């Protein structure tokens, strides 16, 4: 058997005023996951917790994201989080606050023949 990609989900999340990269990343993953209901595992008579989920987050400052908080969003399966350079950081007019925009991809894999 081999781990095969069965779904790729994408999402976007923001922290409007706080400049919190983790909050934006968590919201991006939730956006990706909460707009669907995966039935592929059950359709193949597999436990939903048998899924492996590869989460990729794009933000301007990857080191500012708490990967454990992002991973805690996954409702099923096991996962890993990779944070890469991406997304956007938009400064307020006075330069004091910033809006963080994060992008997320969740790649779901099942062990299939």
TIBAKE-156590 format. One record per residue: residue number from 0; residue in one letter; chain; x, y, z of N, C-alpha, C, O, CB in turn. Coordinates in steps of 0.001 Angstrom, whole numbers. Glycine has a CB too. Example, Ala and Ser with C-alpha at 12.3 -4.5 7.8 and 13.67 -1.06 7.14 Angstrom:
2
PAVEX   num   residuo   cadena      n.px      n.py      n.pz     ca.px     ca.py     ca.pz      c.px      c.py      c.pz      o.px      o.py      o.pz     cb.px     cb.py     cb.pz
PAVEX     0         A        A     13190     -5690      7800     12300     -4500      7800     13200     -3300      7800     14236     -3319      8465     11308     -4473      9046
PAVEX     1         S        A     12850     -2250      7080     13670     -1060      7140     12900        30      7870     13409      1138      8039     14084      -598      5725
//
This chain:
113
PAVEX   num   residuo   cadena      n.px      n.py      n.pz     ca.px     ca.py     ca.pz      c.px      c.py      c.pz      o.px      o.py      o.pz     cb.px     cb.py     cb.pz
PAVEX     0         X        A       855     -1182         0         0         0         0       896      1239         0      2067      1179       375      -970         1      1234
PAVEX     1         X        A       321      2353      -427      1090      3597      -506       190      4766      -113     -1022      4741      -324      1674      3807     -1939
PAVEX     2         X        A       818      5786       463        72      6981       854      -188      7816      -391       744      8311     -1025       847      7810      1931
PAVEX     3         X        A     -1480      7969      -740     -1857      8687     -1955     -2707      9906     -1607     -3565      9865      -724     -2620      7758     -2922
PAVEX     4         X        A     -2437     10988     -2332     -3217     12220     -2149     -4634     11982     -2654     -4839     11538     -3784     -2557     13428     -2898
PAVEX     5         X        A     -5610     12285     -1799     -7004     12133     -2202     -7749     13465     -2201     -8778     13601     -2864     -7706     11151     -1283
PAVEX     6         X        A     -7238     14445     -1463     -7899     15753     -1383     -6844     16828     -1153     -5874     16616      -426     -8969     15777      -243
PAVEX     7         X        A     -7046     17985     -1782     -6268     19183     -1463     -7268     20293     -1174     -8099     20629     -2018     -5281     19581     -2637
PAVEX     8         X        A     -7182     20858        27     -8092     21923       439     -7282     23201       627     -6135     23149      1072     -8857     21543      1752
PAVEX     9         X        A     -7872     24348       291     -7192     25628       434     -8038     26598      1233     -9267     26577      1170     -6864     26217      -933
PAVEX    10         X        A     -7351     27459      1995     -8080     28444      2786     -7259     29693      3035     -6055     29728      2781     -8506     27843      4102
PAVEX    11         X        A     -7932     30720      3538     -7303     31996      3849     -7810     32458      5204     -8991     32311      5515     -7597     33059      2748
PAVEX    12         X        A     -6910     33019      6014     -7300     33517      7321     -6588     34823      7622     -5515     35099      7087     -6998     32484      8405
PAVEX    13         X        A     -7194     35616      8478     -6622     36925      8804     -6616     37176     10305     -7388     36590     11064     -7398     38031      8100
PAVEX    14         X        A     -5720     38064     10704     -5816     38733     12000     -5801     40211     11648     -4763     40760     11277     -4625     38323     13014
PAVEX    15         X        A     -6946     40845     11764     -7147     42195     11246     -6290     43252     11943     -5677     44076     11265     -8592     42568     11372
PAVEX    16         X        A     -6230     43251     13256     -5515     44314     13964     -4369     43847     14852     -3484     44632     15194     -6472     45066     14791
PAVEX    17         X        A     -4383     42576     15223     -3446     42125     16242     -2060     41765     15759     -1133     41679     16564     -4004     40977     16916
PAVEX    18         X        A     -1893     41551     14462      -589     41150     13955      -175     39765     14432      1018     39481     14546       448     42156     14365
PAVEX    19         X        A     -1151     38898     14713      -878     37569     15258      -840     36546     14120     -1873     36187     13555     -1949     37173     16317
PAVEX    20         X        A       360     36091     13800       545     35158     12691      -112     33811     12968      -671     33197     12059      2027     34962     12414
PAVEX    21         X        A       -52     33350     14202      -667     32066     14546     -2175     32141     14401     -2791     31221     13861      -295     31650     15974
PAVEX    22         X        A     -2777     33219     14873     -4223     33370     14760     -4656     33345     13298     -5641     32692     12952     -4680     34672     15426
PAVEX    23         X        A     -3931     34047     12447     -4246     34059     11017     -4066     32667     10408     -4876     32243      9585     -3357     35081     10280
PAVEX    24         X        A     -3012     31957     10807     -2750     30613     10284     -3841     29631     10700     -4299     28831      9884     -1386     30112     10765
PAVEX    25         X        A     -4257     29686     11961     -5321     28819     12453     -6609     29097     11678     -7307     28165     11280     -5542     29026     13975
PAVEX    26         X        A     -6918     30348     11467     -8135     30709     10735     -8057     30247      9282     -9074     29860      8706     -8367     32227     10794
PAVEX    27         X        A     -6881     30282      8687     -6707     29824      7308     -6960     28324      7203     -7632     27871      6276     -5295     30160      6800
PAVEX    28         X        A     -6426     27554      8147     -6663     26112      8116     -8129     25799      8376     -8702     24930      7718     -5781     25399      9146
PAVEX    29         X        A     -8735     26489      9316    -10177     26281      9555    -10977     26590      8299    -11915     25864      7969    -10671     27163     10727
PAVEX    30         X        A    -10623     27647      7605    -11306     28006      6366    -11192     26871      5354    -12164     26540      4675    -10725     29309      5781
PAVEX    31         X        A    -10021     26283      5255     -9820     25179      4314    -10641     23954      4699    -11215     23299      3829     -8342     24809      4244
PAVEX    32         X        A    -10704     23641      5969    -11343     22410      6424    -12849     22516      6616    -13570     21546      6379    -10726     21982      7699
PAVEX    33         X        A    -13324     23648      7029    -14718     23770      7449    -15676     24028      6294    -16868     24228      6530    -14847     24874      8453
PAVEX    34         X        A    -15206     24030      5079    -16101     24221      3939    -16407     22912      3222    -16890     22925      2090    -15494     25207      2962
PAVEX    35         X        A    -16134     21801      3861    -16404     20523      3220    -16627     19459      4274    -16413     19664      5468    -15254     20123      2286
PAVEX    36         X        A    -17055     18343      3793    -17194     17161      4642    -16622     15999      3842    -17226     15540      2872    -18707     16901      5069
PAVEX    37         X        A    -15466     15535      4255    -14815     14463      3508    -15466     13122      3837    -15555     12727      4999    -13305     14420      3821
PAVEX    38         X        A    -15909     12446      2814    -16492     11115      3016    -15650     10039      2340    -16030      8868      2335    -17929     11072      2479
PAVEX    39         X        A    -14526     10421      1776    -13710      9472      1017    -13213      8325      1890    -13233      7179      1443    -12524     10189       385
PAVEX    40         X        A    -12772      8586      3106    -12283      7512      3976    -13406      6525      4286    -13223      5312      4178    -11703      8093      5286
PAVEX    41         X        A    -14548      7043      4666    -15682      6160      4985    -16155      5397      3744    -16540      4232      3839    -16850      6978      5578
PAVEX    42         X        A    -16125      6061      2574    -16541      5401      1336    -15633      4224      1009    -16052      3278       341    -16544      6397       176
PAVEX    43         X        A    -14401      4280      1474    -13448      3192      1246    -13354      2255      2453    -12428      1450      2555    -12069      3764       924
PAVEX    44         X        A    -14331      2375      3369    -14368      1570      4597    -13110      1741      5435    -12595       778      6004    -14554       102      4255
PAVEX    45         X        A    -12615      2983      5508    -11440      3300      6314    -11866      4226      7446    -12819      4993      7309    -10316      3955      5447
PAVEX    46         X        A    -11164      4149      8543    -11396      5032      9679    -10930      6444      9292     -9868      6597      8690    -10646      4514     10965
PAVEX    47         X        A    -11709      7464      9629    -11322      8842      9297    -10012      9238      9978     -9304     10125      9503    -12434      9817      9703
PAVEX    48         X        A     -9698      8585     11079     -8444      8899     11749     -7234      8243     11094     -6103      8426     11544     -8523      8481     13185
PAVEX    49         X        A     -7475      7476     10028     -6357      6890      9287     -5764      7883      8285     -4739      7605      7663     -6814      5625      8558
PAVEX    50         X        A     -6407      9033      8135     -5907     10052      7206     -4622     10681      7722     -4444     10861      8927     -6966     11137      6978
PAVEX    51         X        A     -3737     11009      6803     -2572     11837      7107     -2815     13176      6421     -3187     13226      5249     -1210     11160      6625
PAVEX    52         X        A     -2603     14241      7152     -2856     15571      6609     -1568     16386      6666      -991     16598      7732     -3996     16285      7388
PAVEX    53         X        A     -1138     16831      5504        36     17704      5395      -483     19129      5280     -1139     19477      4299       952     17317      4156
PAVEX    54         X        A      -192     19948      6276      -663     21328      6300       495     22239      5918      1580     22166      6496     -1236     21707      7700
PAVEX    55         X        A       247     23093      4940      1242     24079      4529       629     25455      4736      -436     25761      4199      1690     23869      3033
PAVEX    56         X        A      1314     26280      5522       848     27629      5841      1819     28636      5226      3033     28479      5348       729     27838      7392
PAVEX    57         X        A      1293     29661      4569      2120     30736      4036      1850     32032      4769       723     32527      4760      1873     30915      2544
PAVEX    58         X        A      2873     32590      5407      2797     33881      6098      4116     34627      5886      5135     34004      5588      2502     33688      7630
PAVEX    59         X        A      4105     35966      6040      5338     36733      5849      6456     36388      6837      7633     36498      6493      5031     38191      5955
PAVEX    60         X        A      6110     35976      8047      7122     35622      9055      6857     34208      9563      6216     34037     10600      7114     36640     10242
PAVEX    61         X        A      7343     33189      8843      7053     31799      9205      7431     31425     10635      6733     30625     11258      7763     30892      8268
PAVEX    62         X        A      8502     31973     11163      8925     31622     12525      7969     32132     13602      8078     31735     14762     10309     32171     12786
PAVEX    63         X        A      7034     33010     13229      6102     33581     14206      4854     32722     14399      3970     33096     15169      5695     34975     13775
PAVEX    64         X        A      4763     31579     13715      3585     30716     13815      3856     29563     14771      4877     28883     14670      3182     30177     12428
PAVEX    65         X        A      2935     29353     15692      2991     28213     16621      2362     27014     15906      1140     26924     15788      2237     28532     17991
PAVEX    66         X        A      3196     26108     15437      2731     24952     14661      1786     24063     15461       852     23491     14898      3919     24132     14184
PAVEX    67         X        A      2014     23942     16755      1165     23087     17589      -277     23598     17611     -1216     22803     17587      1722     23016     19021
PAVEX    68         X        A      -455     24912     17656     -1810     25476     17650     -2495     25226     16313     -3696     24960     16265     -1769     26984     17948
PAVEX    69         X        A     -1738     25312     15235     -2303     25037     13907     -2698     23566     13815     -3799     23248     13366     -1287     25401     12780
PAVEX    70         X        A     -1827     22685     14228     -2085     21246     14161     -3304     20856     14993     -4022     19921     14638      -859     20466     14637
PAVEX    71         X        A     -3541     21560     16089     -4678     21257     16966     -6026     21464     16270     -7046     20986     16765     -4612     22123     18214
PAVEX    72         X        A     -6048     22153     15155     -7282     22407     14411     -7799     21136     13728     -9006     20993     13531     -7052     23505     13368
PAVEX    73         X        A     -6913     20225     13368     -7324     19030     12619     -8306     18187     13427     -7996     17787     14549     -6096     18184     12240
PAVEX    74         X        A     -9500     17910     12867    -10489     17130     13600    -10255     15622     13514    -10732     14874     14368    -11861     17452     13087
PAVEX    75         X        A     -9524     15169     12490     -9321     13737     12274     -7915     13492     11751     -7268     14386     11206    -10371     13171     11292
PAVEX    76         X        A     -7470     12285     11925     -6195     11879     11358     -5003     12438     12101     -5126     13053     13160     -6123     12293      9936
PAVEX    77         X        A     -3846     12202     11511     -2608     12753     12049     -2093     13765     11049     -2414     13699      9863     -1546     11638     12331
PAVEX    78         X        A     -1300     14692     11525      -839     15730     10613       530     16244     10933      1114     15953     11977     -1784     16854     10613
PAVEX    79         X        A      1020     17017      9999      2271     17745     10176      2071     19121      9563      1309     19289      8611      3491     16989      9520
PAVEX    80         X        A      2762     20094     10121      2620     21477      9669      3961     21985      9177      4984     21845      9847      2077     22382     10800
PAVEX    81         X        A      3934     22574      8000      5099     23251      7438      4688     24708      7230      3636     24976      6648      5589     22572      6081
PAVEX    82         X        A      5500     25640      7695      5194     27052      7517      6243     27650      6589      7445     27541      6829      5155     27803      8887
PAVEX    83         X        A      5762     28285      5526      6645     28845      4507      6378     30337      4341      5374     30866      4819      6458     28113      3163
PAVEX    84         X        A      7293     30993      3659      7121     32416      3383      5999     32595      2361      5992     31946      1315      8449     33050      2867
PAVEX    85         X        A      5051     33482      2674      3910     33739      1788      2960     34701      2467      3351     35442      3369      3178     32423      1415
PAVEX    86         X        A      1721     34688      2036       710     35546      2642      1011     37027      2467      1782     37417      1590       585     35229      4103
PAVEX    87         X        A       395     37842      3310       556     39296      3251       584     39903      4644        21     39358      5594      -568     39926      2432
PAVEX    88         X        A      1239     41020      4739      1236     41850      5942       907     43258      5467      1647     43834      4671      2628     41792      6726
PAVEX    89         X        A      -203     43816      5954      -660     45127      5524      -613     46074      6718     -1347     45888      7689     -2096     45053      4923
PAVEX    90         X        A       238     47076      6653       352     48048      7742      -806     49033      7716     -1322     49382      6654      1683     48802      7654
PAVEX    91         X        A     -1209     49478      8911     -2231     50524      9003     -1635     51838      8513      -420     51949      8356     -2763     50668     10465
PAVEX    92         X        A     -2474     52819      8276     -2005     54116      7778      -988     54761      8714       -60     55434      8264     -3182     55055      7582
PAVEX    93         X        A     -1167     54554     10017      -229     55159     10966       996     54280     11224      1913     54675     11944      -935     55442     12277
PAVEX    94         X        A      1001     53076     10625      2134     52169     10770      2223     51470     12108      3215     50797     12389      3377     52907     10543
PAVEX    95         X        A      1191     51619     12952      1217     51039     14285       687     49600     14283      1274     48717     14908       399     51899     15245
PAVEX    96         X        A      -397     49377     13593     -1025     48055     13545      -778     47402     12195      -420     48068     11224     -2536     48159     13817
PAVEX    97         X        A      -971     46097     12147      -856     45409     10868     -1884     44295     10782     -2245     43674     11782       561     44849     10675
PAVEX    98         X        A     -2341     44059      9568     -3230     42957      9269     -2388     41834      8679     -1597     42058      7763     -4372     43390      8297
PAVEX    99         X        A     -2561     40633      9203     -1849     39471      8693     -2825     38635      7885     -3929     38340      8343     -1215     38638      9846
PAVEX   100         X        A     -2416     38255      6683     -3211     37373      5839     -2392     36105      5611     -1287     36151      5068     -3599     38066      4475
PAVEX   101         X        A     -2949     34983      6031     -2279     33689      5883     -3022     32838      4869     -4244     32926      4749     -2189     32954      7239
PAVEX   102         X        A     -2289     32026      4151     -2867     31050      3235     -2562     29656      3775     -1516     29423      4382     -2308     31230      1780
PAVEX   103         X        A     -3494     28737      3543     -3297     27364      4011     -3656     26390      2903     -4582     26615      2124     -4143     27083      5274
PAVEX   104         X        A     -2906     25311      2853     -3236     24153      2029     -3203     22936      2933     -2273     22762      3721     -2246     23996       816
PAVEX   105         X        A     -4210     22103      2819     -4261     20840      3561     -4326     19717      2546     -5299     19590      1803     -5488     20787      4546
PAVEX   106         X        A     -3287     18909      2521     -3204     17786      1601     -3526     16517      2395     -2797     16146      3316     -1783     17700       921
PAVEX   107         X        A     -4622     15864      2027     -5083     14681      2727     -4637     13434      1960     -4844     13317       752     -6623     14707      2897
PAVEX   108         X        A     -4020     12507      2695     -3537     11261      2082     -4125     10055      2814     -4322     10064      4030     -1982     11201      2104
PAVEX   109         X        A     -4395      9021      2022     -4842      7735      2570     -3901      6648      2076     -3331      6748       990     -6323      7420      2160
PAVEX   110         X        A     -3747      5624      2875     -2908      4477      2520     -3734      3551      1630     -4571      2791      2116     -2389      3719      3804
PAVEX   111         X        A     -3488      3624       323     -4291      2904      -660     -3416      2000     -1528     -2215      2232     -1666     -5066      3892     -1540
PAVEX   112         X        A     -4029       968     -2109     -3248        85     -3006     -2823       805     -4282     -2165       210     -5136     -4068     -1165     -3372
//
